[in-house]
């Protein structure tokens, strides 16, 4: 395997792990965090989610989320430039799935809802009405992020296997 293919292999390996990590994080939110917030008093749930949305914007999360985004973009470029290498189709589709299903959905669906929630006073009538809508819609789109991150990880693994075996 030429050096560039070796680098792409390592990048795809690390990106597959990162996609799985993001999928696991989103899975935890979909599976029990949002359900727990729904079970407590709405004011407490709103305040907790507002705090989560503030604290998630930290160096570790942003490095993982944005680093995976950059890695997927690089893998897509590699796939286009080295189409003849076995497995690049899966690297391309896996990377595209992450970019659309995680980055796109986060920016278009989850972040605007988080921003709207952040502007509300947790105890106001307006926030109580919005909370039910927020829980349903935010969690729906988080399910999408969970599935697409895990699907991207799986597709990248298939691409890795094909690169390794040169199928």
N, CA and C atoms as an extended XYZ file, in Angstrom:
501
Properties=species:S:1:pos:R:3:atomname:S:1:resname:S:1:resid:I:1 pbc="F F F"
N         0.847       -1.183        0.000 N   UNK     1
C         0.000        0.000        0.000 CA  UNK     1
C         0.891        1.244        0.000 C   UNK     1
N         0.666        2.183       -0.911 N   UNK     2
C         1.443        3.425       -0.898 CA  UNK     2
C         1.210        4.196        0.411 C   UNK     2
N         2.132        5.112        0.710 N   UNK     3
C         2.105        5.882        1.955 CA  UNK     3
C         0.777        6.617        2.151 C   UNK     3
N         0.250        7.247        1.096 N   UNK     4
C        -1.016        7.989        1.217 CA  UNK     4
C        -2.160        7.054        1.585 C   UNK     4
N        -2.127        5.837        1.067 N   UNK     5
C        -3.152        4.857        1.420 CA  UNK     5
C        -3.005        4.430        2.877 C   UNK     5
N        -1.755        4.314        3.349 N   UNK     6
C        -1.520        3.992        4.758 CA  UNK     6
C        -2.074        5.093        5.665 C   UNK     6
N        -1.827        6.345        5.274 N   UNK     7
C        -2.360        7.474        6.057 CA  UNK     7
C        -3.884        7.470        6.051 C   UNK     7
N        -4.466        7.212        4.900 N   UNK     8
C        -5.925        7.167        4.798 CA  UNK     8
C        -6.478        6.029        5.651 C   UNK     8
N        -5.781        4.901        5.678 N   UNK     9
C        -6.216        3.769        6.491 CA  UNK     9
C        -6.233        4.152        7.974 C   UNK     9
N        -5.164        4.766        8.443 N   UNK    10
C        -5.086        5.190        9.848 CA  UNK    10
C        -6.169        6.226       10.145 C   UNK    10
N        -6.343        7.180        9.241 N   UNK    11
C        -7.366        8.207        9.426 CA  UNK    11
C        -8.756        7.574        9.467 C   UNK    11
N        -9.030        6.637        8.574 N   UNK    12
C       -10.338        5.974        8.557 CA  UNK    12
C       -10.550        5.156        9.826 C   UNK    12
N        -9.500        4.519       10.311 N   UNK    13
C        -9.594        3.748       11.554 CA  UNK    13
C        -9.967        4.658       12.726 C   UNK    13
N        -9.236        5.750       12.874 N   UNK    14
C        -9.514        6.691       13.965 CA  UNK    14
C       -10.883        7.351       13.805 C   UNK    14
N       -11.255        7.647       12.577 N   UNK    15
C       -12.556        8.276       12.314 CA  UNK    15
C       -13.693        7.312       12.614 C   UNK    15
N       -13.498        6.045       12.310 N   UNK    16
C       -14.513        5.039       12.635 CA  UNK    16
C       -14.749        4.991       14.140 C   UNK    16
N       -13.675        5.040       14.900 N   UNK    17
C       -13.795        5.048       16.366 CA  UNK    17
C       -14.504        6.320       16.827 C   UNK    17
N       -14.122        7.456       16.259 N   UNK    18
C       -14.731        8.731       16.643 CA  UNK    18
C       -16.223        8.763       16.298 C   UNK    18
N       -16.602        8.230       15.144 N   UNK    19
C       -18.024        8.158       14.778 CA  UNK    19
C       -18.783        7.277       15.777 C   UNK    19
N       -18.164        6.163       16.152 N   UNK    20
C       -18.785        5.294       17.154 CA  UNK    20
C       -18.926        5.988       18.491 C   UNK    20
N       -17.911        6.760       18.875 N   UNK    21
C       -17.972        7.521       20.124 CA  UNK    21
C       -19.108        8.528       20.091 C   UNK    21
N       -19.227        9.255       18.978 N   UNK    22
C       -20.320       10.228       18.857 CA  UNK    22
C       -21.671        9.521       18.866 C   UNK    22
N       -21.762        8.383       18.169 N   UNK    23
C       -23.006        7.622       18.180 CA  UNK    23
C       -23.372        7.164       19.580 C   UNK    23
N       -22.375        6.755       20.360 N   UNK    24
C       -22.627        6.337       21.739 CA  UNK    24
C       -23.114        7.484       22.604 C   UNK    24
N       -22.517        8.646       22.414 N   UNK    25
C       -22.957        9.825       23.158 CA  UNK    25
C       -24.412       10.161       22.821 C   UNK    25
N       -24.711       10.193       21.531 N   UNK    26
C       -26.078       10.504       21.117 CA  UNK    26
C       -27.051        9.415       21.565 C   UNK    26
N       -26.608        8.157       21.548 N   UNK    27
C       -27.439        7.054       22.013 CA  UNK    27
C       -27.802        7.239       23.483 C   UNK    27
N       -26.828        7.627       24.307 N   UNK    28
C       -27.097        7.839       25.730 CA  UNK    28
C       -28.176        8.908       25.918 C   UNK    28
N       -28.072        9.982       25.154 N   UNK    29
C       -29.093       11.032       25.263 CA  UNK    29
C       -30.455       10.509       24.833 C   UNK    29
N       -30.505        9.821       23.710 N   UNK    30
C       -31.791        9.310       23.221 CA  UNK    30
C       -32.375        8.253       24.150 C   UNK    30
N       -31.523        7.416       24.696 N   UNK    31
C       -31.984        6.266       25.471 CA  UNK    31
C       -32.402        6.625       26.886 C   UNK    31
N       -31.656        7.488       27.580 N   UNK    32
C       -32.043        7.736       28.965 CA  UNK    32
C       -31.929        9.175       29.450 C   UNK    32
N       -31.049        9.988       28.898 N   UNK    33
C       -30.930       11.356       29.400 CA  UNK    33
C       -32.206       12.147       29.129 C   UNK    33
N       -32.679       12.135       27.888 N   UNK    34
C       -33.886       12.910       27.564 CA  UNK    34
C       -35.111       12.347       28.265 C   UNK    34
N       -35.174       11.033       28.417 N   UNK    35
C       -36.295       10.427       29.144 CA  UNK    35
C       -36.282       10.858       30.605 C   UNK    35
N       -35.097       10.908       31.196 N   UNK    36
C       -34.992       11.345       32.595 CA  UNK    36
C       -35.420       12.800       32.734 C   UNK    36
N       -34.998       13.643       31.807 N   UNK    37
C       -35.390       15.052       31.861 CA  UNK    37
C       -36.899       15.218       31.693 C   UNK    37
N       -37.501       14.330       30.941 N   UNK    38
C       -38.951       14.379       30.740 CA  UNK    38
C       -39.709       13.966       32.009 C   UNK    38
N       -39.096       13.123       32.822 N   UNK    39
C       -39.766       12.609       34.027 CA  UNK    39
C       -39.730       13.559       35.213 C   UNK    39
N       -38.815       14.501       35.201 N   UNK    40
C       -38.736       15.441       36.324 CA  UNK    40
C       -39.603       16.668       36.016 C   UNK    40
N       -39.753       17.527       37.001 N   UNK    41
C       -40.562       18.740       36.820 CA  UNK    41
C       -40.040       19.517       35.611 C   UNK    41
N       -40.944       20.029       34.774 N   UNK    42
C       -40.501       20.729       33.567 CA  UNK    42
C       -39.482       21.836       33.833 C   UNK    42
N       -39.688       22.610       34.904 N   UNK    43
C       -38.743       23.688       35.202 CA  UNK    43
C       -37.342       23.128       35.441 C   UNK    43
N       -37.272       22.015       36.159 N   UNK    44
C       -35.975       21.382       36.446 CA  UNK    44
C       -35.378       20.781       35.172 C   UNK    44
N       -36.220       20.165       34.341 N   UNK    45
C       -35.748       19.591       33.090 CA  UNK    45
C       -35.200       20.655       32.157 C   UNK    45
N       -35.909       21.763       32.060 N   UNK    46
C       -35.463       22.875       31.212 CA  UNK    46
C       -34.137       23.421       31.716 C   UNK    46
N       -34.061       23.662       33.014 N   UNK    47
C       -32.818       24.197       33.593 CA  UNK    47
C       -31.661       23.224       33.396 C   UNK    47
N       -31.925       21.938       33.555 N   UNK    48
C       -30.864       20.938       33.367 CA  UNK    48
C       -30.398       20.906       31.917 C   UNK    48
N       -31.335       20.945       30.980 N   UNK    49
C       -30.948       20.911       29.568 CA  UNK    49
C       -30.214       22.182       29.173 C   UNK    49
N       -30.627       23.307       29.719 N   UNK    50
C       -29.907       24.550       29.456 CA  UNK    50
C       -28.463       24.446       29.950 C   UNK    50
N       -28.277       23.841       31.120 N   UNK    51
C       -26.930       23.669       31.671 CA  UNK    51
C       -26.116       22.688       30.818 C   UNK    51
N       -26.749       21.607       30.382 N   UNK    52
C       -26.069       20.644       29.510 CA  UNK    52
C       -25.624       21.329       28.223 C   UNK    52
N       -26.507       22.111       27.637 N   UNK    53
C       -26.182       22.781       26.367 CA  UNK    53
C       -25.049       23.791       26.527 C   UNK    53
N       -24.917       24.368       27.706 N   UNK    54
C       -23.793       25.286       27.942 CA  UNK    54
C       -22.490       24.507       28.156 C   UNK    54
N       -22.555       23.442       28.917 N   UNK    55
C       -21.327       22.727       29.272 CA  UNK    55
C       -20.823       21.803       28.165 C   UNK    55
N       -21.688       21.407       27.241 N   UNK    56
C       -21.243       20.525       26.152 CA  UNK    56
C       -20.263       21.239       25.223 C   UNK    56
N       -20.320       22.540       25.202 N   UNK    57
C       -19.426       23.306       24.325 CA  UNK    57
C       -18.059       23.459       24.996 C   UNK    57
N       -17.410       22.317       25.205 N   UNK    58
C       -16.097       22.295       25.838 CA  UNK    58
C       -15.064       21.769       24.854 C   UNK    58
N       -13.812       21.883       25.231 N   UNK    59
C       -12.697       21.535       24.348 CA  UNK    59
C       -12.737       20.073       23.898 C   UNK    59
N       -13.045       19.159       24.792 N   UNK    60
C       -13.027       17.736       24.442 CA  UNK    60
C       -14.155       17.399       23.470 C   UNK    60
N       -15.385       17.822       23.784 N   UNK    61
C       -16.505       17.524       22.894 CA  UNK    61
C       -16.306       18.183       21.536 C   UNK    61
N       -15.979       19.457       21.531 N   UNK    62
C       -15.837       20.168       20.256 CA  UNK    62
C       -14.684       19.608       19.426 C   UNK    62
N       -13.592       19.212       20.080 N   UNK    63
C       -12.480       18.605       19.347 CA  UNK    63
C       -12.902       17.287       18.703 C   UNK    63
N       -13.662       16.498       19.437 N   UNK    64
C       -14.116       15.213       18.902 CA  UNK    64
C       -15.116       15.426       17.772 C   UNK    64
N       -16.118       16.264       17.998 N   UNK    65
C       -17.158       16.500       16.999 CA  UNK    65
C       -16.576       17.147       15.738 C   UNK    65
N       -15.809       18.214       15.913 N   UNK    66
C       -15.256       18.927       14.757 CA  UNK    66
C       -14.089       18.171       14.135 C   UNK    66
N       -13.306       17.467       14.948 N   UNK    67
C       -12.228       16.651       14.412 CA  UNK    67
C       -12.760       15.529       13.539 C   UNK    67
N       -13.856       14.906       13.972 N   UNK    68
C       -14.494       13.858       13.168 CA  UNK    68
C       -15.040       14.449       11.875 C   UNK    68
N       -15.568       15.645       11.960 N   UNK    69
C       -16.062       16.342       10.769 CA  UNK    69
C       -14.923       16.573        9.768 C   UNK    69
N       -13.805       17.082       10.257 N   UNK    70
C       -12.658       17.335        9.374 CA  UNK    70
C       -12.119       16.028        8.800 C   UNK    70
N       -12.050       14.995        9.630 N   UNK    71
C       -11.547       13.696        9.166 CA  UNK    71
C       -12.444       13.129        8.077 C   UNK    71
N       -13.749       13.264        8.245 N   UNK    72
C       -14.682       12.777        7.214 CA  UNK    72
C       -14.504       13.548        5.909 C   UNK    72
N       -14.299       14.851        6.013 N   UNK    73
C       -14.067       15.650        4.802 CA  UNK    73
C       -12.784       15.195        4.102 C   UNK    73
N       -11.742       14.925        4.868 N   UNK    74
C       -10.488       14.439        4.280 CA  UNK    74
C       -10.657       13.060        3.649 C   UNK    74
N       -11.414       12.195        4.303 N   UNK    75
C       -11.656       10.864        3.744 CA  UNK    75
C       -12.459       10.937        2.450 C   UNK    75
N       -13.401       11.869        2.383 N   UNK    76
C       -14.146       12.046        1.142 CA  UNK    76
C       -13.218       12.501        0.025 C   UNK    76
N       -12.337       13.439        0.316 N   UNK    77
C       -11.370       13.905       -0.675 CA  UNK    77
C       -10.468       12.753       -1.117 C   UNK    77
N        -9.989       11.977       -0.161 N   UNK    78
C        -9.161       10.815       -0.485 CA  UNK    78
C        -9.925        9.855       -1.398 C   UNK    78
N       -11.180        9.582       -1.067 N   UNK    79
C       -11.982        8.646       -1.861 CA  UNK    79
C       -12.125        9.139       -3.304 C   UNK    79
N       -12.371       10.433       -3.485 N   UNK    80
C       -12.501       10.974       -4.838 CA  UNK    80
C       -11.190       10.895       -5.616 C   UNK    80
N       -10.085       11.127       -4.928 N   UNK    81
C        -8.787       11.146       -5.606 CA  UNK    81
C        -8.177        9.760       -5.796 C   UNK    81
N        -8.645        8.797       -5.008 N   UNK    82
C        -8.075        7.447       -5.055 CA  UNK    82
C        -9.193        6.414       -5.190 C   UNK    82
N       -10.089        6.671       -6.099 N   UNK    83
C       -11.272        5.837       -6.297 CA  UNK    83
C       -10.921        4.380       -6.596 C   UNK    83
N        -9.746        4.176       -7.178 N   UNK    84
C        -9.332        2.827       -7.563 CA  UNK    84
C        -8.967        1.956       -6.360 C   UNK    84
N        -8.747        2.557       -5.194 N   UNK    85
C        -8.378        1.792       -3.996 CA  UNK    85
C        -9.622        1.104       -3.451 C   UNK    85
N        -9.469       -0.168       -3.171 N   UNK    86
C       -10.584       -0.956       -2.639 CA  UNK    86
C       -11.099       -0.335       -1.337 C   UNK    86
N       -12.409       -0.233       -1.216 N   UNK    87
C       -13.038        0.264        0.001 CA  UNK    87
C       -13.353        1.739        0.020 C   UNK    87
N       -12.857        2.488       -0.982 N   UNK    88
C       -13.077        3.931       -0.943 CA  UNK    88
C       -14.552        4.314       -1.069 C   UNK    88
N       -15.328        3.488       -1.752 N   UNK    89
C       -16.770        3.767       -1.842 CA  UNK    89
C       -17.366        3.827       -0.437 C   UNK    89
N       -16.980        2.889        0.414 N   UNK    90
C       -17.521        2.853        1.775 CA  UNK    90
C       -16.972        3.992        2.636 C   UNK    90
N       -15.726        4.393        2.393 N   UNK    91
C       -15.184        5.555        3.094 CA  UNK    91
C       -15.959        6.810        2.709 C   UNK    91
N       -16.273        6.923        1.426 N   UNK    92
C       -17.030        8.075        0.929 CA  UNK    92
C       -18.434        8.112        1.518 C   UNK    92
N       -19.145        6.998        1.443 N   UNK    93
C       -20.536        6.958        1.925 CA  UNK    93
C       -20.594        7.114        3.445 C   UNK    93
N       -19.680        6.467        4.155 N   UNK    94
C       -19.645        6.600        5.615 CA  UNK    94
C       -19.370        8.030        6.038 C   UNK    94
N       -18.411        8.660        5.376 N   UNK    95
C       -18.079       10.050        5.697 CA  UNK    95
C       -19.240       10.986        5.372 C   UNK    95
N       -19.844       10.781        4.226 N   UNK    96
C       -20.990       11.598        3.833 CA  UNK    96
C       -22.150       11.422        4.816 C   UNK    96
N       -22.376       10.193        5.240 N   UNK    97
C       -23.444        9.926        6.207 CA  UNK    97
C       -23.203       10.685        7.509 C   UNK    97
N       -21.969       10.687        7.994 N   UNK    98
C       -21.661       11.438        9.210 CA  UNK    98
C       -21.864       12.934        8.999 C   UNK    98
N       -21.351       13.442        7.883 N   UNK    99
C       -21.440       14.879        7.645 CA  UNK    99
C       -22.888       15.353        7.534 C   UNK    99
N       -23.701       14.609        6.824 N   UNK   100
C       -25.106       15.004        6.656 CA  UNK   100
C       -25.907       14.692        7.920 C   UNK   100
N       -25.767       13.466        8.414 N   UNK   101
C       -26.606       12.993        9.514 CA  UNK   101
C       -26.207       13.486       10.880 C   UNK   101
N       -24.981       13.955       11.035 N   UNK   102
C       -24.558       14.469       12.336 CA  UNK   102
C       -24.297       15.959       12.293 C   UNK   102
N       -23.413       16.384       11.425 N   UNK   103
C       -23.104       17.807       11.352 CA  UNK   103
C       -24.313       18.575       10.823 C   UNK   103
N       -24.871       18.110        9.702 N   UNK   104
C       -26.028       18.796        9.121 CA  UNK   104
C       -27.219       18.824       10.056 C   UNK   104
N       -27.573       17.679       10.605 N   UNK   105
C       -28.732       17.613       11.513 CA  UNK   105
C       -28.477       18.441       12.770 C   UNK   105
N       -27.253       18.390       13.296 N   UNK   106
C       -26.935       19.193       14.480 CA  UNK   106
C       -27.139       20.676       14.196 C   UNK   106
N       -26.591       21.143       13.085 N   UNK   107
C       -26.665       22.576       12.763 CA  UNK   107
C       -28.070       23.039       12.396 C   UNK   107
N       -28.812       22.193       11.683 N   UNK   108
C       -30.130       22.601       11.177 CA  UNK   108
C       -31.259       22.291       12.161 C   UNK   108
N       -31.119       21.224       12.928 N   UNK   109
C       -32.243       20.773       13.762 CA  UNK   109
C       -32.017       20.929       15.263 C   UNK   109
N       -30.883       20.488       15.782 N   UNK   110
C       -30.693       20.480       17.233 CA  UNK   110
C       -30.226       21.826       17.781 C   UNK   110
N       -29.243       22.441       17.149 N   UNK   111
C       -28.716       23.711       17.653 CA  UNK   111
C       -29.790       24.811       17.678 C   UNK   111
N       -30.608       24.985       16.628 N   UNK   112
C       -31.644       26.022       16.713 CA  UNK   112
C       -32.620       25.787       17.883 C   UNK   112
N       -32.935       24.533       18.160 N   UNK   113
C       -33.812       24.235       19.296 CA  UNK   113
C       -33.098       24.544       20.620 C   UNK   113
N       -31.814       24.219       20.678 N   UNK   114
C       -31.046       24.549       21.885 CA  UNK   114
C       -30.981       26.057       22.095 C   UNK   114
N       -30.773       26.803       21.022 N   UNK   115
C       -30.710       28.261       21.126 CA  UNK   115
C       -32.045       28.841       21.578 C   UNK   115
N       -33.140       28.300       21.061 N   UNK   116
C       -34.463       28.770       21.476 CA  UNK   116
C       -34.690       28.458       22.952 C   UNK   116
N       -34.286       27.272       23.384 N   UNK   117
C       -34.447       26.892       24.791 CA  UNK   117
C       -33.593       27.775       25.691 C   UNK   117
N       -32.406       28.132       25.249 N   UNK   118
C       -31.485       28.947       26.048 CA  UNK   118
C       -32.055       30.336       26.334 C   UNK   118
N       -32.883       30.842       25.448 N   UNK   119
C       -33.452       32.181       25.613 CA  UNK   119
C       -34.620       32.222       26.585 C   UNK   119
N       -35.105       31.052       27.005 N   UNK   120
C       -36.296       30.997       27.847 CA  UNK   120
C       -35.951       30.973       29.327 C   UNK   120
N       -36.858       31.547       30.123 N   UNK   121
C       -36.783       31.439       31.584 CA  UNK   121
C       -37.423       30.103       31.945 C   UNK   121
N       -36.702       29.257       32.651 N   UNK   122
C       -37.160       27.892       32.929 CA  UNK   122
C       -38.531       27.834       33.598 C   UNK   122
N       -38.917       28.850       34.329 N   UNK   123
C       -40.196       28.820       35.035 CA  UNK   123
C       -41.348       29.506       34.322 C   UNK   123
N       -41.119       30.075       33.145 N   UNK   124
C       -42.180       30.815       32.466 CA  UNK   124
C       -43.170       29.871       31.782 C   UNK   124
N       -44.375       30.382       31.539 N   UNK   125
C       -45.387       29.597       30.830 CA  UNK   125
C       -44.937       29.294       29.401 C   UNK   125
N       -44.255       30.246       28.783 N   UNK   126
C       -43.762       30.051       27.420 CA  UNK   126
C       -42.789       28.871       27.363 C   UNK   126
N       -41.895       28.789       28.348 N   UNK   127
C       -40.910       27.701       28.344 CA  UNK   127
C       -41.576       26.356       28.612 C   UNK   127
N       -42.600       26.334       29.447 N   UNK   128
C       -43.303       25.076       29.724 CA  UNK   128
C       -43.990       24.552       28.473 C   UNK   128
N       -44.579       25.452       27.691 N   UNK   129
C       -45.235       25.047       26.439 CA  UNK   129
C       -44.187       24.565       25.425 C   UNK   129
N       -43.063       25.252       25.359 N   UNK   130
C       -42.019       24.880       24.404 CA  UNK   130
C       -41.331       23.567       24.797 C   UNK   130
N       -41.242       23.284       26.083 N   UNK   131
C       -40.511       22.117       26.579 CA  UNK   131
C       -41.025       20.811       25.983 C   UNK   131
N       -42.324       20.635       25.932 N   UNK   132
C       -42.898       19.392       25.363 CA  UNK   132
C       -42.529       19.242       23.890 C   UNK   132
N       -42.634       20.322       23.157 N   UNK   133
C       -42.272       20.306       21.733 CA  UNK   133
C       -40.781       20.033       21.590 C   UNK   133
N       -39.990       20.722       22.407 N   UNK   134
C       -38.541       20.557       22.377 CA  UNK   134
C       -38.161       19.107       22.622 C   UNK   134
N       -38.690       18.498       23.679 N   UNK   135
C       -38.360       17.110       24.007 CA  UNK   135
C       -38.626       16.176       22.834 C   UNK   135
N       -39.782       16.309       22.229 N   UNK   136
C       -40.154       15.421       21.127 CA  UNK   136
C       -39.274       15.647       19.898 C   UNK   136
N       -39.161       16.897       19.472 N   UNK   137
C       -38.428       17.188       18.234 CA  UNK   137
C       -36.925       17.001       18.397 C   UNK   137
N       -36.357       17.489       19.505 N   UNK   138
C       -34.919       17.374       19.716 CA  UNK   138
C       -34.521       15.897       19.792 C   UNK   138
N       -35.315       15.113       20.513 N   UNK   139
C       -35.007       13.691       20.664 CA  UNK   139
C       -35.147       12.962       19.327 C   UNK   139
N       -36.151       13.307       18.543 N   UNK   140
C       -36.303       12.698       17.215 CA  UNK   140
C       -35.037       12.906       16.393 C   UNK   140
N       -34.565       14.133       16.321 N   UNK   141
C       -33.383       14.422       15.521 CA  UNK   141
C       -32.127       13.827       16.153 C   UNK   141
N       -32.132       13.664       17.461 N   UNK   142
C       -30.999       13.004       18.112 CA  UNK   142
C       -30.958       11.516       17.761 C   UNK   142
N       -32.139       10.902       17.597 N   UNK   143
C       -32.184        9.508       17.121 CA  UNK   143
C       -31.521        9.411       15.742 C   UNK   143
N       -31.791       10.392       14.890 N   UNK   144
C       -31.181       10.412       13.558 CA  UNK   144
C       -29.660       10.501       13.698 C   UNK   144
N       -29.187       11.384       14.571 N   UNK   145
C       -27.741       11.521       14.762 CA  UNK   145
C       -27.135       10.222       15.294 C   UNK   145
N       -27.840        9.557       16.197 N   UNK   146
C       -27.352        8.286       16.737 CA  UNK   146
C       -27.184        7.268       15.614 C   UNK   146
N       -28.229        7.077       14.842 N   UNK   147
C       -28.201        6.083       13.768 CA  UNK   147
C       -27.179        6.395       12.695 C   UNK   147
N       -27.059        7.670       12.335 N   UNK   148
C       -26.125        8.001       11.260 CA  UNK   148
C       -24.674        7.936       11.737 C   UNK   148
N       -24.405        8.281       12.977 N   UNK   149
C       -23.034        8.161       13.494 CA  UNK   149
C       -22.619        6.695       13.560 C   UNK   149
N       -23.507        5.848       14.064 N   UNK   150
C       -23.186        4.420       14.144 CA  UNK   150
C       -23.116        3.795       12.754 C   UNK   150
N       -24.003        4.212       11.859 N   UNK   151
C       -23.951        3.735       10.479 CA  UNK   151
C       -22.667        4.167        9.787 C   UNK   151
N       -22.236        5.395       10.031 N   UNK   152
C       -20.982        5.883        9.448 CA  UNK   152
C       -19.807        5.062        9.967 C   UNK   152
N       -19.811        4.774       11.257 N   UNK   153
C       -18.748        3.957       11.833 CA  UNK   153
C       -18.697        2.582       11.161 C   UNK   153
N       -19.846        1.978       10.979 N   UNK   154
C       -19.919        0.661       10.346 CA  UNK   154
C       -19.415        0.716        8.896 C   UNK   154
N       -19.846        1.703        8.145 N   UNK   155
C       -19.410        1.822        6.750 CA  UNK   155
C       -17.906        2.069        6.642 C   UNK   155
N       -17.373        2.872        7.547 N   UNK   156
C       -15.931        3.097        7.545 CA  UNK   156
C       -15.187        1.801        7.872 C   UNK   156
N       -15.731        1.001        8.785 N   UNK   157
C       -15.104       -0.293        9.105 CA  UNK   157
C       -15.113       -1.227        7.897 C   UNK   157
N       -16.207       -1.223        7.161 N   UNK   158
C       -16.262       -2.054        5.941 CA  UNK   158
C       -15.196       -1.583        4.958 C   UNK   158
N       -15.089       -0.257        4.789 N   UNK   159
C       -14.064        0.279        3.904 CA  UNK   159
C       -12.671       -0.110        4.359 C   UNK   159
N       -12.431       -0.054        5.666 N   UNK   160
C       -11.128       -0.459        6.216 CA  UNK   160
C       -10.830       -1.910        5.923 C   UNK   160
N       -11.820       -2.757        6.138 N   UNK   161
C       -11.642       -4.183        5.875 CA  UNK   161
C       -11.303       -4.416        4.411 C   UNK   161
N       -12.005       -3.736        3.529 N   UNK   162
C       -11.750       -3.896        2.104 CA  UNK   162
C       -10.367       -3.369        1.725 C   UNK   162
N        -9.945       -2.274        2.341 N   UNK   163
C        -8.591       -1.770        2.069 CA  UNK   163
C        -7.544       -2.762        2.538 C   UNK   163
N        -7.798       -3.371        3.673 N   UNK   164
C        -6.848       -4.309        4.255 CA  UNK   164
C        -6.732       -5.589        3.435 C   UNK   164
N        -7.874       -6.043        2.946 N   UNK   165
C        -7.883       -7.293        2.185 CA  UNK   165
C        -7.778       -7.067        0.689 C   UNK   165
N        -7.859       -5.782        0.279 N   UNK   166
C        -7.826       -5.414       -1.137 CA  UNK   166
C        -8.836       -6.194       -1.966 C   UNK   166
N       -10.076       -6.268       -1.435 N   UNK   167
C       -11.161       -6.971       -2.121 CA  UNK   167
C       -11.558       -6.198       -3.352 C   UNK   167
